[in-house]
Amino acid sequence: MVHALRRAGGYLRRGGMLVSIRPHRTWRPSIAIVAGRSRVPVATLLNTAFEVNLAAAESALERVVDEGSFTLAGAQAARYRIYLARPSQVRTYLELINPPRPRFPRGGRARLNAMWTSAPRGARIEVTESLIVNGLRRP
Amino acid sequence: MATTELSAYPGEGFEPRLIERFVSLRNKRVLEIGCGDGRLTFQYAPHASSVLAIDPDRPSIDEALFQQGEGGAPNIDFRLGSIERLTRPGAPFDVALFSWSL
């Protein structure tokens, strides 16, 4: 990753900007059931393997700043939400994600199914995801 | 019931708005690393001067080229490859974008 960042920096003009978009490391994806103004949290998904990759990415970005290849222009975290019609779509949704994929904590999927059974008509499943954007300027 | 098309990524326009908080892509020469199937590339490319978008996954680049053939965006140069092995990228870029690639 450090090598890739250096290479990219080599292709930038002086004053050019490197932008990194990636999932937020500590804002884990979460599942809730929403109906009208009601929002009932179900589970926070786990992805320990991927968090290792994200930590490595953060370290790489810090390293190229520390070594003077870039200056940090800023960071911006954001959340976004995806709505699913039923529990079976959650499995499909998770399969869309490149491995390593997030997974439910123990009992989480059963909890979703149980809560869905008693959810009011018109309820949806809300997946909250997050990302972080870093801007690094080439001196 | 209306739901969004299944995707693990944000809706259209979400990421470009975040990027614009750091740098405008308007009339800029952009290098995108890890462009995948061009999902994000096609969102900002109409505003950029030119885009060189690379990804090491052939099916993804093939899909991007197919989409480009269907919808235009002639200012995008999709290439199979990685930043480590990029050759002849041309003039220096204004922006390098690592889009969901670690």
gemmi code that builds the backbone of each chain (N, CA, C; Angstrom):
import gemmi

chains = {
    "A": [
        ("MET", (0.832, -1.208, 0.000), (0.000, 0.000, 0.000), (0.868, 1.260, 0.000)),
        ("VAL", (1.908, 1.256, 0.816), (2.804, 2.413, 0.834), (3.421, 2.616, -0.542)),
        ("HIS", (3.825, 1.507, -1.157), (4.434, 1.587, -2.484), (3.437, 2.149, -3.504)),
        ("ALA", (2.202, 1.680, -3.417), (1.175, 2.164, -4.350), (0.934, 3.659, -4.168)),
        ("LEU", (0.914, 4.104, -2.918), (0.711, 5.529, -2.657), (1.879, 6.353, -3.204)),
        ("ARG", (3.089, 5.847, -3.003), (4.255, 6.556, -3.537), (4.203, 6.621, -5.053)),
        ("ARG", (3.836, 5.494, -5.677), (3.757, 5.481, -7.137), (2.722, 6.480, -7.634)),
        ("ALA", (1.572, 6.478, -6.981), (0.525, 7.429, -7.378), (1.019, 8.863, -7.212)),
        ("GLY", (1.733, 9.105, -6.123), (2.278, 10.440, -5.896), (3.240, 10.858, -6.997)),
        ("GLY", (3.965, 9.868, -7.514), (4.906, 10.146, -8.587), (4.221, 10.566, -9.888)),
        ("TYR", (2.953, 10.200, -10.034), (2.212, 10.567, -11.237), (1.423, 11.866, -11.067)),
        ("LEU", (1.453, 12.414, -9.842), (0.727, 13.659, -9.584), (1.604, 14.863, -9.868)),
        ("ARG", (0.992, 15.938, -10.326), (1.721, 17.204, -10.430), (1.951, 17.747, -9.028)),
        ("ARG", (2.900, 18.676, -8.888), (3.098, 19.326, -7.590), (1.817, 20.056, -7.202)),
        ("GLY", (1.395, 19.878, -5.978), (0.139, 20.485, -5.539), (-1.069, 19.640, -5.838)),
        ("GLY", (-0.857, 18.532, -6.540), (-1.976, 17.638, -6.854), (-2.486, 16.933, -5.604)),
        ("MET", (-3.675, 16.379, -5.714), (-4.334, 15.794, -4.540), (-4.539, 14.308, -4.712)),
        ("LEU", (-4.181, 13.550, -3.687), (-4.511, 12.131, -3.639), (-5.710, 11.967, -2.706)),
        ("VAL", (-6.705, 11.257, -3.179), (-7.922, 11.043, -2.385), (-8.117, 9.545, -2.179)),
        ("SER", (-8.308, 9.154, -0.944), (-8.564, 7.759, -0.607), (-9.979, 7.623, -0.063)),
        ("ILE", (-10.754, 6.742, -0.682), (-12.103, 6.430, -0.194), (-12.107, 4.972, 0.219)),
        ("ARG", (-12.535, 4.708, 1.425), (-12.572, 3.318, 1.884), (-13.544, 3.208, 3.046)),
        ("PRO", (-13.934, 1.998, 3.403), (-14.840, 1.841, 4.548), (-14.190, 2.361, 5.829)),
        ("HIS", (-15.014, 2.874, 6.692), (-14.521, 3.355, 7.987), (-14.140, 2.150, 8.847)),
        ("ARG", (-13.015, 2.245, 9.528), (-12.527, 1.073, 10.260), (-13.323, 0.804, 11.531)),
        ("THR", (-13.730, 1.839, 12.223), (-14.360, 1.619, 13.531), (-15.881, 1.824, 13.512)),
        ("TRP", (-16.399, 2.441, 12.474), (-17.858, 2.565, 12.363), (-18.353, 1.321, 11.624)),
        ("ARG", (-18.677, 0.310, 12.372), (-19.031, -0.970, 11.759), (-20.441, -0.923, 11.166)),
        ("PRO", (-20.658, -1.733, 10.127), (-22.001, -1.789, 9.542), (-23.016, -2.283, 10.571)),
        ("SER", (-24.193, -1.721, 10.520), (-25.216, -2.146, 11.466), (-26.527, -2.402, 10.743)),
        ("ILE", (-27.339, -3.233, 11.375), (-28.630, -3.627, 10.823), (-29.720, -3.174, 11.786)),
        ("ALA", (-30.778, -2.604, 11.224), (-31.923, -2.209, 12.051), (-33.198, -2.468, 11.256)),
        ("ILE", (-34.283, -2.549, 11.957), (-35.593, -2.624, 11.302), (-36.273, -1.277, 11.507)),
        ("VAL", (-36.698, -0.693, 10.403), (-37.327, 0.622, 10.475), (-38.748, 0.537, 9.935)),
        ("ALA", (-39.628, 1.275, 10.582), (-41.024, 1.372, 10.146), (-41.523, 2.734, 10.593)),
        ("GLY", (-41.831, 3.579, 9.637), (-42.221, 4.935, 9.993), (-41.087, 5.622, 10.739)),
        ("ARG", (-41.395, 6.135, 11.925), (-40.352, 6.791, 12.722), (-39.657, 5.818, 13.675)),
        ("SER", (-40.113, 4.603, 13.668), (-39.528, 3.599, 14.555), (-38.268, 3.000, 13.936)),
        ("ARG", (-37.242, 2.874, 14.744), (-35.996, 2.235, 14.293), (-35.500, 1.342, 15.420)),
        ("VAL", (-35.480, 0.032, 15.148), (-35.086, -0.924, 16.174), (-33.758, -1.567, 15.765)),
        ("PRO", (-32.668, -1.294, 16.492), (-31.379, -1.919, 16.159), (-31.450, -3.432, 16.308)),
        ("VAL", (-30.792, -4.121, 15.388), (-30.780, -5.581, 15.416), (-29.387, -6.109, 15.735)),
        ("ALA", (-28.387, -5.642, 14.989), (-27.043, -6.184, 15.172), (-26.010, -5.268, 14.528)),
        ("THR", (-24.823, -5.361, 15.052), (-23.664, -4.740, 14.406), (-22.841, -5.856, 13.784)),
        ("LEU", (-22.516, -5.707, 12.515), (-21.819, -6.774, 11.803), (-20.330, -6.783, 12.152)),
        ("LEU", (-19.747, -7.944, 11.990), (-18.336, -8.141, 12.331), (-17.532, -8.435, 11.078)),
        ("ASN", (-16.307, -7.921, 11.059), (-15.415, -8.243, 9.935), (-13.968, -8.020, 10.370)),
        ("THR", (-13.546, -8.864, 11.257), (-12.226, -8.690, 11.860), (-11.110, -8.713, 10.822)),
        ("ALA", (-11.226, -9.630, 9.862), (-10.171, -9.756, 8.847), (-10.034, -8.473, 8.037)),
        ("PHE", (-11.167, -7.886, 7.671), (-11.120, -6.682, 6.853), (-10.605, -5.497, 7.663)),
        ("GLU", (-10.917, -5.471, 8.951), (-10.437, -4.375, 9.779), (-8.909, -4.349, 9.836)),
        ("VAL", (-8.299, -5.504, 9.722), (-6.838, -5.562, 9.664), (-6.345, -4.834, 8.407)),
        ("ASN", (-7.031, -5.080, 7.283), (-6.660, -4.415, 6.027), (-6.849, -2.895, 6.136)),
        ("LEU", (-7.939, -2.510, 6.772), (-8.206, -1.080, 6.911), (-7.171, -0.414, 7.811)),
        ("ALA", (-6.768, -1.116, 8.855), (-5.728, -0.570, 9.737), (-4.418, -0.415, 8.969)),
        ("ALA", (-4.122, -1.380, 8.100), (-2.899, -1.295, 7.287), (-2.978, -0.102, 6.338)),
        ("ALA", (-4.151, 0.143, 5.785), (-4.322, 1.292, 4.885), (-4.092, 2.599, 5.640)),
        ("GLU", (-4.650, 2.680, 6.842), (-4.449, 3.887, 7.649), (-2.964, 4.094, 7.948)),
        ("SER", (-2.297, 3.009, 8.286), (-0.862, 3.109, 8.589), (-0.078, 3.581, 7.373)),
        ("ALA", (-0.450, 3.065, 6.208), (0.247, 3.451, 4.981), (0.060, 4.942, 4.694)),
        ("LEU", (-1.163, 5.420, 4.874), (-1.423, 6.841, 4.646), (-0.618, 7.697, 5.631)),
        ("GLU", (-0.589, 7.270, 6.889), (0.186, 8.011, 7.890), (1.673, 8.009, 7.525)),
        ("ARG", (2.129, 6.883, 7.010), (3.560, 6.766, 6.718), (3.992, 7.712, 5.597)),
        ("VAL", (3.195, 7.782, 4.514), (3.604, 8.650, 3.411), (3.513, 10.122, 3.784)),
        ("VAL", (2.674, 10.426, 4.776), (2.641, 11.800, 5.297), (3.873, 12.043, 6.164)),
        ("ASP", (4.156, 11.083, 7.035), (5.312, 11.232, 7.938), (6.620, 11.362, 7.158)),
        ("GLU", (6.725, 10.639, 6.044), (7.981, 10.674, 5.289), (8.066, 11.891, 4.374)),
        ("GLY", (6.984, 12.674, 4.307), (7.016, 13.915, 3.549), (6.582, 13.805, 2.098)),
        ("SER", (6.105, 12.621, 1.694), (5.639, 12.470, 0.314), (4.341, 13.251, 0.074)),
        ("PHE", (3.557, 13.432, 1.137), (2.286, 14.154, 1.058), (2.102, 14.981, 2.325)),
        ("THR", (1.203, 15.967, 2.239), (0.715, 16.631, 3.444), (-0.766, 16.302, 3.579)),
        ("LEU", (-1.212, 16.151, 4.803), (-2.603, 15.779, 5.029), (-3.500, 17.000, 4.823)),
        ("ALA", (-4.431, 16.866, 3.898), (-5.360, 17.966, 3.631), (-6.631, 17.830, 4.468)),
        ("GLY", (-6.901, 16.639, 4.952), (-8.077, 16.474, 5.804), (-8.693, 15.109, 5.670)),
        ("ALA", (-9.661, 14.846, 6.521), (-10.391, 13.578, 6.508), (-11.862, 13.866, 6.742)),
        ("GLN", (-12.701, 13.084, 6.119), (-14.144, 13.269, 6.248), (-14.797, 11.901, 6.347)),
        ("ALA", (-15.484, 11.656, 7.429), (-16.215, 10.395, 7.582), (-17.692, 10.633, 7.290)),
        ("ALA", (-18.337, 9.618, 6.793), (-19.756, 9.757, 6.455), (-20.445, 8.409, 6.563)),
        ("ARG", (-21.727, 8.463, 6.845), (-22.537, 7.244, 6.870), (-23.530, 7.276, 5.721)),
        ("TYR", (-23.869, 6.112, 5.228), (-24.943, 6.018, 4.247), (-25.792, 4.800, 4.554)),
        ("ARG", (-27.012, 4.836, 4.082), (-27.958, 3.787, 4.442), (-28.532, 3.106, 3.204)),
        ("ILE", (-28.729, 1.822, 3.344), (-29.291, 1.007, 2.270), (-30.505, 0.298, 2.850)),
        ("TYR", (-31.580, 0.262, 2.085), (-32.818, -0.327, 2.600), (-33.163, -1.599, 1.833)),
        ("LEU", (-33.492, -2.615, 2.597), (-33.823, -3.919, 2.038), (-35.251, -4.273, 2.417)),
        ("ALA", (-35.883, -5.046, 1.534), (-37.302, -5.316, 1.705), (-37.585, -6.461, 2.657)),
        ("ARG", (-36.635, -7.377, 2.800), (-36.891, -8.560, 3.623), (-35.556, -9.203, 4.024)),
        ("PRO", (-35.591, -10.086, 5.031), (-34.333, -10.688, 5.516), (-33.550, -11.446, 4.448)),
        ("SER", (-34.232, -12.078, 3.516), (-33.490, -12.843, 2.507), (-32.580, -11.936, 1.682)),
        ("GLN", (-32.942, -10.655, 1.570), (-32.098, -9.730, 0.821), (-30.815, -9.387, 1.565)),
        ("VAL", (-30.808, -9.609, 2.872), (-29.588, -9.326, 3.632), (-28.478, -10.269, 3.195)),
        ("ARG", (-28.844, -11.537, 3.015), (-27.840, -12.498, 2.555), (-27.315, -12.095, 1.173)),
        ("THR", (-28.225, -11.728, 0.286), (-27.818, -11.303, -1.054), (-26.917, -10.075, -0.970)),
        ("TYR", (-27.309, -9.144, -0.115), (-26.529, -7.920, 0.072), (-25.103, -8.240, 0.523)),
        ("LEU", (-24.979, -9.102, 1.503), (-23.656, -9.429, 2.023), (-22.811, -10.136, 0.965)),
        ("GLU", (-23.460, -10.912, 0.104), (-22.720, -11.615, -0.946), (-22.219, -10.669, -2.025)),
        ("LEU", (-22.770, -9.468, -2.077), (-22.303, -8.484, -3.055), (-20.952, -7.897, -2.656)),
        ("ILE", (-20.609, -8.025, -1.401), (-19.388, -7.412, -0.882), (-18.210, -8.327, -1.159)),
        ("ASN", (-17.135, -7.735, -1.645), (-15.926, -8.524, -1.896), (-15.393, -9.103, -0.589)),
        ("PRO", (-14.936, -10.356, -0.602), (-14.374, -10.949, 0.614), (-13.151, -10.157, 1.086)),
        ("PRO", (-12.882, -10.157, 2.380), (-13.650, -10.815, 3.438), (-14.939, -10.058, 3.757)),
        ("ARG", (-16.051, -10.784, 3.788), (-17.352, -10.146, 3.972), (-17.692, -10.009, 5.458)),
        ("PRO", (-18.487, -9.003, 5.784), (-18.963, -8.899, 7.165), (-19.943, -10.034, 7.469)),
        ("ARG", (-20.090, -10.331, 8.729), (-21.011, -11.393, 9.136), (-21.747, -10.962, 10.397)),
        ("PHE", (-22.864, -11.639, 10.633), (-23.616, -11.376, 11.841), (-22.854, -11.908, 13.046)),
        ("PRO", (-22.990, -11.261, 14.194), (-22.476, -11.878, 15.416), (-23.334, -13.095, 15.758)),
        ("ARG", (-22.855, -13.927, 16.630), (-23.589, -15.132, 16.993), (-25.020, -14.773, 17.420)),
        ("GLY", (-25.981, -15.417, 16.797), (-27.381, -15.185, 17.127), (-27.993, -13.979, 16.437)),
        ("GLY", (-27.191, -13.226, 15.712), (-27.687, -11.995, 15.112), (-28.701, -12.230, 14.003)),
        ("ARG", (-28.425, -13.217, 13.165), (-29.351, -13.471, 12.055), (-30.687, -14.002, 12.583)),
        ("ALA", (-30.611, -14.860, 13.584), (-31.849, -15.386, 14.184), (-32.645, -14.254, 14.820)),
        ("ARG", (-31.922, -13.325, 15.410), (-32.584, -12.170, 16.027), (-33.291, -11.335, 14.963)),
        ("LEU", (-32.628, -11.150, 13.831), (-33.250, -10.406, 12.738), (-34.533, -11.097, 12.287)),
        ("ASN", (-34.452, -12.403, 12.073), (-35.632, -13.139, 11.597), (-36.767, -13.061, 12.611)),
        ("ALA", (-36.428, -13.186, 13.886), (-37.460, -13.143, 14.923), (-38.098, -11.756, 14.994)),
        ("MET", (-37.278, -10.731, 14.916), (-37.807, -9.364, 14.999), (-38.612, -9.018, 13.751)),
        ("TRP", (-38.185, -9.568, 12.618), (-38.890, -9.286, 11.372), (-40.302, -9.882, 11.415)),
        ("THR", (-40.409, -11.041, 12.032), (-41.708, -11.720, 12.113), (-42.741, -10.840, 12.809)),
        ("SER", (-42.280, -10.059, 13.776), (-43.212, -9.220, 14.528), (-43.174, -7.760, 14.081)),
        ("ALA", (-42.447, -7.486, 12.993), (-42.374, -6.099, 12.515), (-43.692, -5.688, 11.867)),
        ("PRO", (-44.041, -4.408, 11.951), (-45.303, -3.950, 11.358), (-45.250, -3.987, 9.833)),
        ("ARG", (-46.407, -4.018, 9.228), (-46.477, -3.993, 7.765), (-45.786, -2.719, 7.252)),
        ("GLY", (-45.021, -2.874, 6.192), (-44.322, -1.719, 5.634), (-42.927, -1.520, 6.197)),
        ("ALA", (-42.528, -2.394, 7.119), (-41.190, -2.255, 7.704), (-40.133, -2.571, 6.656)),
        ("ARG", (-38.951, -2.018, 6.854), (-37.804, -2.300, 5.987), (-36.582, -2.585, 6.850)),
        ("ILE", (-35.625, -3.210, 6.231), (-34.359, -3.463, 6.925), (-33.367, -2.398, 6.488)),
        ("GLU", (-32.801, -1.726, 7.456), (-31.862, -0.641, 7.182), (-30.434, -1.110, 7.479)),
        ("VAL", (-29.585, -1.007, 6.484), (-28.161, -1.292, 6.673), (-27.436, 0.050, 6.683)),
        ("THR", (-26.746, 0.318, 7.760), (-25.969, 1.557, 7.851), (-24.502, 1.229, 7.619)),
        ("GLU", (-23.953, 1.799, 6.582), (-22.542, 1.606, 6.240), (-21.824, 2.933, 6.432)),
        ("SER", (-20.526, 2.889, 6.439), (-19.780, 4.133, 6.619), (-18.517, 4.114, 5.776)),
        ("LEU", (-18.032, 5.276, 5.501), (-16.791, 5.398, 4.747), (-15.987, 6.573, 5.295)),
        ("ILE", (-14.749, 6.588, 4.888), (-13.901, 7.729, 5.249), (-13.136, 8.160, 4.000)),
        ("VAL", (-13.036, 9.450, 3.838), (-12.296, 10.020, 2.712), (-11.117, 10.797, 3.268)),
        ("ASN", (-9.933, 10.503, 2.774), (-8.728, 11.252, 3.147), (-8.235, 12.033, 1.940)),
        ("GLY", (-7.853, 13.241, 2.158), (-7.213, 14.042, 1.116), (-5.759, 14.280, 1.474)),
        ("LEU", (-4.853, 13.928, 0.572), (-3.411, 14.142, 0.785), (-2.871, 14.946, -0.391)),
        ("ARG", (-2.174, 16.024, -0.073), (-1.664, 16.878, -1.138), (-0.183, 16.608, -1.370)),
        ("ARG", (0.179, 16.568, -2.644), (1.607, 16.416, -2.959), (2.291, 17.779, -2.840)),
        ("PRO", (3.338, 17.859, -2.009), (4.006, 19.163, -1.812), (4.617, 19.683, -3.115)),
    ],
    "B": [
        ("MET", (-43.166, -2.691, -2.555), (-42.413, -1.739, -1.742), (-41.166, -1.287, -2.503)),
        ("ALA", (-40.939, -0.024, -2.520), (-39.787, 0.492, -3.248), (-38.527, 0.376, -2.399)),
        ("THR", (-37.527, -0.265, -2.925), (-36.228, -0.310, -2.260), (-35.179, 0.028, -3.300)),
        ("THR", (-34.013, 0.455, -2.826), (-32.950, 0.765, -3.762), (-32.432, -0.525, -4.378)),
        ("GLU", (-31.853, -0.416, -5.563), (-31.215, -1.573, -6.175), (-30.130, -2.067, -5.241)),
        ("LEU", (-30.030, -3.383, -5.103), (-29.084, -3.926, -4.136), (-27.657, -3.573, -4.505)),
        ("SER", (-27.004, -2.863, -3.631), (-25.612, -2.490, -3.815), (-25.036, -2.179, -2.450)),
        ("ALA", (-23.787, -2.526, -2.258), (-23.144, -2.221, -0.980), (-22.519, -0.828, -0.981)),
        ("TYR", (-22.652, -0.130, -2.099), (-22.022, 1.185, -2.217), (-23.052, 2.296, -2.023)),
        ("PRO", (-22.572, 3.506, -1.750), (-23.508, 4.626, -1.595), (-24.235, 4.941, -2.901)),
        ("GLY", (-25.309, 5.669, -2.776), (-26.061, 6.070, -3.951), (-25.281, 7.036, -4.821)),
        ("GLU", (-25.766, 7.207, -6.041), (-25.065, 8.038, -7.012), (-24.910, 9.472, -6.490)),
        ("GLY", (-23.731, 10.005, -6.638), (-23.469, 11.381, -6.250), (-22.911, 11.537, -4.845)),
        ("PHE", (-23.071, 10.511, -4.017), (-22.641, 10.613, -2.619), (-21.130, 10.777, -2.512)),
        ("GLU", (-20.391, 9.885, -3.179), (-18.927, 9.964, -3.087), (-18.361, 11.202, -3.788)),
        ("PRO", (-18.826, 11.552, -4.998), (-18.303, 12.777, -5.607), (-18.484, 14.015, -4.726)),
        ("ARG", (-19.608, 14.070, -4.000), (-19.810, 15.230, -3.119), (-18.769, 15.254, -1.998)),
        ("LEU", (-18.427, 14.077, -1.478), (-17.396, 14.028, -0.435), (-16.027, 14.390, -0.995)),
        ("ILE", (-15.730, 13.887, -2.183), (-14.434, 14.201, -2.814), (-14.304, 15.702, -3.029)),
        ("GLU", (-15.405, 16.332, -3.433), (-15.370, 17.760, -3.742), (-15.095, 18.610, -2.508)),
        ("ARG", (-15.194, 18.011, -1.334), (-14.832, 18.770, -0.125), (-13.318, 18.975, -0.042)),
        ("PHE", (-12.590, 18.146, -0.776), (-11.129, 18.259, -0.778), (-10.601, 18.858, -2.065)),
        ("VAL", (-11.208, 18.483, -3.153), (-10.702, 18.942, -4.447), (-11.828, 18.875, -5.480)),
        ("SER", (-11.917, 19.908, -6.285), (-12.877, 19.882, -7.383), (-12.313, 19.008, -8.509)),
        ("LEU", (-13.167, 18.192, -9.086), (-12.727, 17.353, -10.198), (-13.021, 18.000, -11.551)),
        ("ARG", (-13.627, 19.191, -11.480), (-14.024, 19.850, -12.726), (-12.793, 20.228, -13.553)),
        ("ASN", (-12.782, 19.762, -14.767), (-11.698, 20.040, -15.728), (-10.335, 19.547, -15.241)),
        ("LYS", (-10.361, 18.543, -14.384), (-9.114, 17.993, -13.865), (-8.761, 16.701, -14.598)),
        ("ARG", (-7.460, 16.450, -14.579), (-6.965, 15.190, -15.136), (-6.839, 14.212, -13.968)),
        ("VAL", (-7.606, 13.125, -14.019), (-7.768, 12.236, -12.864), (-7.198, 10.854, -13.165)),
        ("LEU", (-6.456, 10.327, -12.197), (-6.010, 8.939, -12.220), (-6.795, 8.199, -11.146)),
        ("GLU", (-7.588, 7.210, -11.547), (-8.363, 6.435, -10.569), (-7.760, 5.047, -10.441)),
        ("ILE", (-7.403, 4.687, -9.230), (-6.776, 3.395, -8.961), (-7.806, 2.489, -8.295)),
        ("GLY", (-8.077, 1.360, -8.923), (-9.083, 0.443, -8.386), (-10.475, 0.848, -8.809)),
        ("CYS", (-10.635, 1.124, -10.085), (-11.917, 1.656, -10.580), (-13.016, 0.598, -10.647)),
        ("GLY", (-12.639, -0.689, -10.565), (-13.651, -1.742, -10.669), (-14.377, -1.663, -11.994)),
        ("ASP", (-15.698, -1.737, -11.925), (-16.501, -1.695, -13.155), (-16.853, -0.265, -13.566)),
        ("GLY", (-16.203, 0.708, -12.946), (-16.436, 2.104, -13.336), (-17.628, 2.743, -12.655)),
        ("ARG", (-18.157, 2.078, -11.629), (-19.347, 2.591, -10.946), (-19.177, 4.050, -10.532)),
        ("LEU", (-18.054, 4.352, -9.875), (-17.798, 5.731, -9.445), (-17.263, 6.592, -10.595)),
        ("THR", (-16.466, 5.996, -11.439), (-15.843, 6.738, -12.541), (-16.893, 7.453, -13.399)),
        ("PHE", (-17.933, 6.717, -13.744), (-18.960, 7.298, -14.615), (-19.714, 8.447, -13.940)),
        ("GLN", (-19.640, 8.497, -12.603), (-20.355, 9.563, -11.903), (-19.636, 10.911, -12.030)),
        ("TYR", (-18.303, 10.884, -11.974), (-17.592, 12.176, -11.976), (-16.947, 12.513, -13.323)),
        ("ALA", (-16.748, 11.489, -14.163), (-16.014, 11.708, -15.419), (-16.597, 12.824, -16.298)),
        ("PRO", (-17.924, 12.988, -16.356), (-18.451, 14.056, -17.219), (-17.930, 15.441, -16.847)),
        ("HIS", (-17.490, 15.609, -15.607), (-17.000, 16.914, -15.170), (-15.481, 17.041, -15.309)),
        ("ALA", (-14.798, 15.903, -15.382), (-13.337, 15.916, -15.450), (-12.876, 16.207, -16.872)),
        ("SER", (-11.605, 16.598, -16.962), (-11.022, 16.801, -18.282), (-10.760, 15.439, -18.932)),
        ("SER", (-10.077, 14.591, -18.196), (-9.825, 13.230, -18.672), (-9.599, 12.332, -17.475)),
        ("VAL", (-9.837, 11.055, -17.665), (-9.693, 10.078, -16.580), (-8.940, 8.864, -17.107)),
        ("LEU", (-7.897, 8.484, -16.387), (-7.261, 7.191, -16.617), (-7.676, 6.319, -15.445)),
        ("ALA", (-8.450, 5.274, -15.714), (-9.018, 4.435, -14.658), (-8.467, 3.023, -14.804)),
        ("ILE", (-7.812, 2.537, -13.745), (-7.168, 1.228, -13.834), (-7.710, 0.280, -12.765)),
        ("ASP", (-7.685, -0.993, -13.104), (-8.083, -2.026, -12.145), (-7.448, -3.338, -12.596)),
        ("PRO", (-6.975, -4.157, -11.664), (-6.335, -5.413, -12.060), (-7.310, -6.533, -12.381)),
        ("ASP", (-8.605, -6.311, -12.197), (-9.594, -7.370, -12.404), (-10.198, -7.277, -13.808)),
        ("ARG", (-9.878, -8.264, -14.641), (-10.315, -8.193, -16.040), (-11.839, -8.142, -16.200)),
        ("PRO", (-12.607, -9.012, -15.514), (-14.064, -8.914, -15.684), (-14.604, -7.525, -15.342)),
        ("SER", (-14.018, -6.897, -14.336), (-14.492, -5.551, -13.971), (-14.180, -4.539, -15.069)),
        ("ILE", (-12.973, -4.605, -15.610), (-12.619, -3.676, -16.684), (-13.458, -3.953, -17.931)),
        ("ASP", (-13.700, -5.219, -18.204), (-14.556, -5.558, -19.355), (-15.950, -4.964, -19.178)),
        ("GLU", (-16.473, -5.038, -17.952), (-17.795, -4.468, -17.690), (-17.762, -2.941, -17.850)),
        ("ALA", (-16.677, -2.332, -17.364), (-16.549, -0.878, -17.497), (-16.516, -0.480, -18.975)),
        ("LEU", (-15.768, -1.234, -19.769), (-15.675, -0.923, -21.198), (-17.021, -1.130, -21.889)),
        ("PHE", (-17.746, -2.163, -21.442), (-19.083, -2.386, -22.005), (-19.998, -1.202, -21.693)),
        ("GLN", (-19.967, -0.780, -20.421), (-20.800, 0.355, -20.018), (-20.403, 1.620, -20.780)),
        ("GLN", (-19.114, 1.777, -20.978), (-18.650, 2.943, -21.723), (-19.156, 2.906, -23.152)),
        ("GLY", (-19.146, 1.703, -23.725), (-19.665, 1.563, -25.083), (-21.147, 1.865, -25.175)),
        ("GLU", (-21.861, 1.562, -24.111), (-23.314, 1.794, -24.088), (-23.654, 3.265, -23.864)),
        ("GLY", (-22.832, 3.907, -22.996), (-23.247, 5.234, -22.549), (-22.308, 6.374, -22.829)),
        ("GLY", (-21.246, 6.130, -23.527), (-20.371, 7.247, -23.860), (-19.229, 7.411, -22.890)),
        ("ALA", (-19.093, 8.601, -22.312), (-17.961, 8.958, -21.453), (-16.641, 8.706, -22.176)),
        ("PRO", (-16.450, 9.382, -23.312), (-15.255, 9.132, -24.118), (-13.970, 9.632, -23.483)),
        ("ASN", (-14.080, 10.418, -22.422), (-12.856, 10.955, -21.798), (-12.253, 9.999, -20.771)),
        ("ILE", (-12.822, 8.791, -20.657), (-12.265, 7.793, -19.732), (-11.435, 6.787, -20.516)),
        ("ASP", (-10.222, 6.560, -20.014), (-9.358, 5.526, -20.571), (-9.281, 4.398, -19.540)),
        ("PHE", (-10.094, 3.355, -19.730), (-10.073, 2.217, -18.810), (-8.936, 1.288, -19.216)),
        ("ARG", (-8.140, 0.900, -18.215), (-7.036, -0.008, -18.505), (-6.966, -1.118, -17.451)),
        ("LEU", (-6.626, -2.303, -17.919), (-6.372, -3.417, -17.016), (-4.969, -3.254, -16.444)),
        ("GLY", (-4.853, -3.263, -15.121), (-3.523, -3.158, -14.544), (-3.535, -2.582, -13.146)),
        ("SER", (-2.355, -2.453, -12.596), (-2.205, -1.928, -11.243), (-1.320, -0.684, -11.289)),
        ("ILE", (-1.357, 0.079, -10.223), (-0.544, 1.297, -10.157), (0.940, 0.942, -10.199)),
        ("GLU", (1.274, -0.217, -9.653), (2.688, -0.611, -9.630), (3.224, -0.886, -11.034)),
        ("ARG", (2.338, -1.280, -11.949), (2.791, -1.658, -13.287), (2.266, -0.720, -14.365)),
        ("LEU", (1.820, 0.448, -13.961), (1.273, 1.401, -14.925), (2.374, 1.909, -15.855)),
        ("THR", (2.095, 1.888, -17.139), (3.073, 2.387, -18.105), (2.429, 3.480, -18.957)),
        ("ARG", (3.235, 4.425, -19.348), (2.826, 5.528, -20.219), (1.510, 6.180, -19.773)),
        ("PRO", (1.501, 6.710, -18.567), (0.254, 7.336, -18.117), (0.035, 8.723, -18.705)),
        ("GLY", (1.046, 9.258, -19.363), (0.886, 10.584, -19.957), (1.315, 11.684, -19.000)),
        ("ALA", (0.759, 12.864, -19.210), (1.130, 14.039, -18.412), (0.741, 13.835, -16.950)),
        ("PRO", (1.370, 14.604, -16.041), (1.023, 14.466, -14.620), (-0.465, 14.704, -14.371)),
        ("PHE", (-0.965, 14.050, -13.348), (-2.388, 14.149, -13.016), (-2.614, 15.225, -11.957)),
        ("ASP", (-3.818, 15.765, -11.954), (-4.215, 16.713, -10.912), (-4.708, 15.976, -9.664)),
        ("VAL", (-5.333, 14.833, -9.891), (-5.936, 14.076, -8.784), (-5.662, 12.599, -8.981)),
        ("ALA", (-5.259, 11.934, -7.889), (-5.180, 10.470, -7.877), (-6.219, 9.968, -6.889)),
        ("LEU", (-7.084, 9.094, -7.338), (-8.211, 8.638, -6.526), (-8.104, 7.144, -6.263)),
        ("PHE", (-7.947, 6.800, -5.005), (-7.993, 5.390, -4.598), (-9.431, 5.101, -4.173)),
        ("SER", (-10.183, 4.490, -5.065), (-11.601, 4.308, -4.802), (-11.863, 2.907, -4.256)),
        ("TRP", (-12.006, 2.820, -2.962), (-12.318, 1.564, -2.279), (-11.226, 0.525, -2.516)),
        ("SER", (-10.018, 0.979, -2.823), (-8.897, 0.064, -3.000), (-7.889, 0.380, -1.918)),
        ("LEU", (-7.488, -0.628, -1.179), (-6.628, -0.373, -0.023), (-5.181, -0.281, -0.439)),
    ],
}
model = gemmi.Model(1)
for chain_id, residues in chains.items():
    chain = gemmi.Chain(chain_id)
    for i, (resn, *xyz) in enumerate(residues, 1):
        res = gemmi.Residue()
        res.name, res.seqid = resn, gemmi.SeqId(i, " ")
        for name, pos in zip(("N", "CA", "C"), xyz):
            atom = gemmi.Atom()
            atom.name, atom.element = name, gemmi.Element(name[0])
            atom.pos, atom.b_iso = gemmi.Position(*pos), 0.0
            res.add_atom(atom)
        chain.add_residue(res)
    model.add_chain(chain)
structure = gemmi.Structure()
structure.add_model(model)
structure.setup_entities()
